[in-house]
Amino acid sequence: MSRIALVLRHDDTIHLGNLEPVLLEHGYDVRYVDTMREDLAVLDPHAADLLVVLGGEMGVYEADRFPALRAEITLLESRLEARLPVFGVCLGAQLMANALGSRVYRGPTNEIGYRFVLPTEAGANSPVRHMNGVPVFQWHSDTFDLPEGVTLLAGSPQYGNEAFSIGNWALAVQFHPEVTEEMHEVWLAASEAEVAAEGYTPTDLRLERDRYSEGMQAASRAMFSEWLAGLDH
């Protein structure tokens, strides 16, 4: 019998990407919930075997504009309190941090492109170690205070909190390990003004992608696969 991975999606263009095949290989049935269109209050936060919370363009602090974010935080609070598996990416990581009691706010820079993240000592002994020395894709300008009781797994010179975990059952990453070349192209096409405001051109970012995407894909698969395997122990 398949296990259920419930995936909270905030935008059709921000999906599981290269993580979906890994979930399928580990025996999960993937079920998306479009948070901006569906009623999250009807979801049982404990029902799925795994909850995945993806990225989005909104900020956690914009719940007045996006009321669904409050429902997500409530769902995460219940699931995290029950110590049930959760994986969060970018906005998903920020929502997890907020559900654990931490503040989410604008960071010092708008990071767009491939950047190194540096595993901590704990991160070097975690699935995040696969990202060591591998530029990973970033697209965010928000950050969060590290929640109490979690383990910091990675940081960067620009953002100190890039990944954290709770035991082997909760993992949050600020970067985007899921991004495929196709997703990258869609995001660039939709964000020309934002890219230009940061002093980049789409050509610059495509050249980065050509150089680093393949390595990140392999590291991402290794990280996520190892973490999923750890849920069985």
C-alpha positions in Angstrom: 0.0 0.0 0.0 1.4 3.4 -1.0 2.4 6.0 1.5 0.9 9.5 1.0 3.0 12.6 0.4 0.7 15.6 0.8 2.3 18.6 -1.0 1.2 22.2 -0.2 1.7 24.2 -3.4 1.4 28.0 -3.6 1.9 28.5 -7.3 1.6 26.1 -10.2 5.1 26.9 -11.4 6.7 26.1 -8.0 6.2 22.4 -7.8 8.2 19.3 -6.7 10.4 19.3 -9.7 13.2 16.8 -9.4 12.0 15.7 -5.9 8.9 14.0 -7.3 10.7 11.1 -8.9 12.5 10.5 -5.6 9.2 10.4 -3.7 7.8 7.9 -6.2 10.9 5.7 -6.0 10.4 5.6 -2.2 6.8 4.4 -2.6 4.9 7.6 -2.0 1.7 8.6 -3.7 2.0 12.3 -4.4 -1.0 14.5 -3.8 -0.9 18.2 -4.4 -3.0 20.8 -2.5 -3.2 24.2 -4.1 -3.2 26.3 -1.0 -4.4 29.5 -2.6 -7.5 27.8 -4.0 -8.4 25.0 -1.6 -9.7 25.0 1.9 -6.9 23.8 4.2 -9.2 23.7 7.2 -10.7 20.4 5.9 -7.3 18.7 5.9 -6.3 16.4 8.7 -2.8 17.5 9.6 -1.9 14.0 10.8 -3.3 11.9 8.0 -0.5 11.9 5.4 2.7 10.0 5.9 4.7 13.0 4.8 3.9 16.7 4.4 5.9 18.7 1.9 5.6 22.5 1.9 6.9 24.2 -1.2 8.0 27.8 -2.0 6.0 30.8 -3.1 6.4 34.5 -3.9 4.5 35.7 -0.8 6.0 36.3 2.6 4.9 34.6 5.8 4.2 38.1 7.2 1.7 38.8 4.4 -1.1 36.7 5.9 -3.5 39.7 5.6 -3.1 39.5 1.8 -2.9 35.7 1.8 -5.1 34.3 4.5 -4.3 30.7 3.5 -0.9 31.2 5.1 -2.6 31.3 8.6 -4.3 27.9 7.9 -0.9 26.5 6.8 0.8 27.6 10.0 -2.0 26.1 12.0 -1.7 22.8 10.1 2.1 22.9 10.6 1.8 23.6 14.3 -0.4 20.6 14.8 1.8 18.3 12.6 5.1 19.4 14.2 3.7 19.1 17.7 2.8 15.5 16.8 6.4 14.9 15.5 5.2 13.8 12.1 7.4 14.0 9.0 7.6 17.4 7.3 9.9 18.8 4.6 9.9 22.5 3.8 11.5 24.4 0.9 12.1 28.2 0.9 8.7 29.6 1.9 7.9 26.2 3.3 11.0 26.4 5.6 9.9 29.9 6.7 6.4 28.6 7.5 7.9 25.8 9.5 10.1 28.3 11.5 7.1 30.5 12.1 5.0 27.5 13.3 7.8 26.7 15.7 7.5 30.2 17.2 10.1 32.2 15.2 9.9 35.5 13.4 10.1 35.6 9.6 11.2 38.9 8.0 13.0 40.5 5.0 16.6 39.6 4.7 19.6 41.7 3.7 19.7 40.7 0.0 17.5 39.3 -2.8 19.4 36.2 -3.6 18.9 34.9 -7.2 21.2 32.3 -8.6 23.5 29.5 -7.6 25.3 29.9 -4.3 27.3 27.8 -1.9 25.8 26.8 1.5 28.1 25.7 4.3 27.1 22.7 6.4 27.6 23.0 10.1 29.2 20.2 12.1 25.8 18.7 12.5 25.0 19.3 8.9 28.2 17.4 7.9 26.6 14.3 9.5 23.2 14.8 7.9 21.7 14.4 4.4 22.5 18.1 3.8 26.2 17.2 3.6 25.5 16.2 -0.1 25.2 20.0 -0.8 28.7 20.7 0.5 30.8 22.3 -2.3 27.8 22.2 -4.7 26.3 25.5 -5.6 22.5 25.3 -4.9 19.8 27.4 -6.4 18.5 30.4 -4.4 15.6 32.7 -5.1 14.5 34.5 -1.9 14.8 37.7 0.0 13.2 36.6 3.3 14.8 34.9 6.3 13.9 33.7 9.8 15.2 33.4 13.3 16.3 29.9 14.2 13.6 28.2 16.2 14.4 26.8 19.7 15.0 23.1 19.8 16.0 22.6 16.1 19.5 21.7 14.8 21.1 24.2 12.4 22.5 22.2 9.4 23.8 24.9 7.0 24.3 28.6 6.6 25.9 31.0 4.1 27.7 34.3 4.3 24.5 36.1 3.3 22.0 34.1 5.3 23.0 32.3 8.5 20.0 29.9 8.5 19.9 27.9 5.3 18.8 24.5 6.7 17.6 23.0 10.0 16.1 19.8 11.2 14.3 18.2 14.1 15.5 14.7 14.7 15.2 12.7 11.5 11.6 13.6 10.8 11.6 17.3 10.0 13.9 19.1 7.5 13.7 22.7 6.3 15.9 24.2 3.5 16.0 27.8 2.5 17.4 27.0 -0.9 15.6 25.3 -3.8 16.9 21.8 -4.3 13.9 20.9 -6.4 14.5 23.3 -9.4 14.9 21.7 -12.8 16.1 23.5 -15.9 12.5 23.7 -17.1 11.4 25.3 -13.9 14.3 27.7 -13.9 13.4 28.9 -17.4 9.7 29.5 -16.5 10.8 31.5 -13.4 13.2 33.6 -15.4 10.5 34.4 -18.0 8.0 35.5 -15.3 10.5 37.6 -13.4 12.5 39.7 -15.9 12.0 43.0 -14.0 13.1 41.4 -10.6 16.2 39.8 -12.3 17.1 43.2 -13.9 16.7 45.0 -10.5 19.4 42.8 -9.0 21.8 43.6 -11.8 21.5 40.3 -13.7 20.3 39.3 -17.1 18.5 36.0 -18.0 21.6 35.1 -20.0 23.8 35.5 -16.9 21.5 33.1 -15.0 21.2 30.6 -17.8 25.0 30.4 -17.9 25.1 29.7 -14.2 22.4 27.0 -14.7 24.5 25.4 -17.5 27.4 25.2 -15.2 25.9 24.1 -11.9 22.4 22.5 -12.5 23.6 19.0 -13.2 25.7 18.9 -10.0 22.9 20.2 -7.9 20.4 17.7 -9.4 22.6 14.8 -8.3 23.2 16.3 -4.8 19.5 17.1 -4.4 18.6 13.5 -5.2 21.1 12.2 -2.8 20.0 14.5 0.0 16.3 13.9 -0.3 16.6 10.2 -0.9 18.8 9.8 2.2 16.4 11.8 4.3 13.4 9.8 3.1 15.2 6.6 3.9 15.8 7.9 7.4 12.1 8.2 8.0 11.9 4.4 8.1 14.3 4.1 11.0 
